[in-house]
Amino acid sequence: MSDSSYLVFPSIDPVIFSVGPLSVRWYGMMYLVAFVAAYLLAQKRLSNTTWTKDQVSDMLFWGFIGVILGGRLGYVFFYQFGMFLDDPLYLFKIWTGGMSFHGGLIGVLVALFWQAKRMGTTFLALGDFVAPLVPIGLGAGRIGNFLNAELWGRTTDVPWAVIFPNAGNEPRHPSQLYEFALEGVVLFVILWMYSAKPRPVGAVGGVFLLGYGSFRFIIEFFREPDAHIGLYQLGLSQGQLLCLPMILLGLILLLRAYKRDDANA
């Protein structure tokens, strides 16, 4: 089948518009979408808590900081540690790109642990509140990856394959859109519906960890592994290895939540 049989990625300027030296990029816009969506969804869930709007706003702010710092640290230490050893200043070269979801998750968890103490609640209870707010931002981030024509999928001959710039002339899975659908849309629907009714403390967070970890693990089979890392034993990628602890922890949280709930019934 010829290249003309596949979709060719259009030329999209990563910069939406510029004002003087300031440029607004699509990927940065997706971070704004993530924060606004989390804020609006948090307001809807606020009535079921004893927290104030100011407390939740502060929590979201520090959670967002945790995403940025943790995401960068995670990318450097999980995916580019050799480059960091060669040039420690690479850690601060954020303009070169590079963010890790798993690192961002760790950053958010640290922020939530600190904020839980300030808000007079438990870490698990705050995690249950935040979990349904996250998938919209994850989905927005994957749209940003697609618009940037980065993190493309493995080569394939499916009819919806895309030929990405800087990825050779071979058609590839648009794995960014798979992630948008599963990690963003499907995971949001699951968490929003599941959290609509009272659940044992820790259960909603457990569903998030289990759901994201499972979806990401599956999609990694369609996503091109990092060239400088490749695949490990059994054909697993770095992303899949990082998802295994998430899946395990999600299962443990769910089992403990319902076991504790049964014991208190």
C-alpha positions, 0 to 999 in steps of 0.5 A, a space after each residue: 500500500 502506498 503512502 497516499 493510502 494513509 493520513 499525512 500529518 498536517 503542518 501545524 505550527 506549535 506556536 498559537 500566537 506571539 506577542 513580542 518575545 512571548 509565544 503561546 504554544 499548543 502544549 502550554 495551552 493544554 496545561 491551562 486547559 488541564 488546570 481550568 478543568 480541574 478547578 471547575 470540576 473541583 467546584 462541583 465536588 466541593 459541596 460534598 466536603 467541609 473544605 472552603 473554596 480557598 482551601 481547594 484553590 490552594 490545593 490545586 495550585 500546589 498540585 499543579 506545581 507538583 505536576 510541573 516539578 515532578 514531571 520534569 524530575 521524573 523525565 530526567 531521572 526515569 528517561 534521560 539519566 545518562 544525559 543528566 550525568 553528562 550535563 547536570 544543568 540539563 535538569 533545568 533546560 525545560 525549553 528542550 522539552 521532556 515531562 513524565 506522567 509518573 514523575 508528575 504523579 509523584 509530585 502531585 502526591 507529595 503536594 497532596 500529602 502536605 495539603 492534607 495536613 493543612 486542610 485537616 483531612 487525610 491523604 487518602 480522602 484528599 486523593 479521592 477528591 482529586 482523582 476524578 479531576 485529573 483525566 481531563 488534564 491527561 487527555 488535554 496533554 495527549 492532544 498537545 502531544 498529537 499537535 506537536 507530532 511527538 510521542 508517536 506510535 509504532 509502525 502499522 498498516 491500520 487504515 487510520 495510520 498517520 505519517 508523522 513528520 520527523 518519524 520517517 515515511 512509515 505510517 504509525 499508530 496515532 497512539 497519542 489519540 489512543 491515550 486521549 481516549 482511554 486515559 482522558 475520556 474513558 477514565 474520566 467517565 469511570 471515575 466521575 460515575 464511580 465517585 458520584 456515590 459514597 465510596 470507602 476512603 481510598 477506593 476512588 484513588 485506587 480506581 484511578 491508579 488501577 485504571 490509568 496504569 492498566 490503560 497506559 500499559 495496554 497503549 504502550 504496546 502501540 507506542 514507539 518506545 524511547 529510542 535510547 532505552 528500547 524494550 526490556 525483557 518480555 518486550 516491556 517498555 519503560 512506561 510499562 515498568 513504571 505502570 506496574 507499581 501503579 496497578 499493584 498499588 491501585 489494587 491494594 488500595 481498593 482491597 484495603 478500602 473495602 475490607 476496612 469498610 466491611 469491618 466497620 459495617 
